[in-house]
Amino acid sequence: MRLDGLVQGWLTRTPGLIETLFDRLPDVLFYVKDQQGRYLWANQTLIDRAGLQGVEGVVGKMADQLFPASGLSTVAQDLEVIDTGRPIRELLRLYQTNRGDRYWCLSSKFPLLDDAGRIVGLAGLSRDLPRPNERHQSYRRLKKVLDFIDAGLDGPVRITEAAEHAALSMDTLGRLVLEVFHVTPKQLLMKKRIDKACRLLEETSTTITDVSAACGYADHSAFSRQFKVSTNMTPAQYRAART
């Protein structure tokens, strides 16, 4: 027997183990959905973020019912994975709970197959990005990079220029950013742009075109596309949901 078959047998003969394990992960949302994108099961963290008391409040519902601010686009993404069979791996995105709290996470979704190899649903995992430790030695080494990026967010910041400014090789920069922020340098830059856009949309009446420019996007449509990929909402929808 292959090792994966052996482990699968153990898991099958230990009912409730998978659910118990995932319920012990406070910073991870794990779920299983059917072919229509309806929840079949979710771990305790997802239940808590949805403001519910138990898994029975999740089963049979869709993302737009649990997370109205961004759920419609999440449903569309789920159905695309189910229809195409193409998984999503480590997509950096920002989501909002029913209480209005915001979380950056790395999201992955994989199609589930039946015995005949047909797609019958999906399993998904969203892992919160931890808050960076500003006392960490690697964070201090990135200080010049972070200052360079923050100072240039209203323009075309280039990662290579940020690395040169801090006298770091691209390989070293990538390693340090992954160690501290758990993302790539490119993802970090995008995250900073979207965070700034969120602040401007929430706290000011600045037009979306001007928000786009202030966050370094020369093309308003490119900004709107990136914002929707990151948040599952258009800038206008985000502003409406937060005001």
Buried (B, 14 or more C-beta within 10 A) or exposed (E): EEEEEEEEEEEEEEEEEBBEEBBEBEEBBBBBBBBEBBBBBBBBBBBEBBEBEEBEBBEEBBBBBBBEBBBBBBBEBBBEBBEEBEEBEBBBBBBBBEEEEBBBBBBBBBBBEEEEEEBEBBBBBBBBBEEBEEEEEBBEBBEBBBEBBEEBBEEEBEBEBBBBBBEBEEEBBBEBBBBBBBBBBEBBBBBBBBBBBBEBBEEEEBEBEEBBBBBBBEEBEEBBEBBBBBBBBBBEBBBEBBE
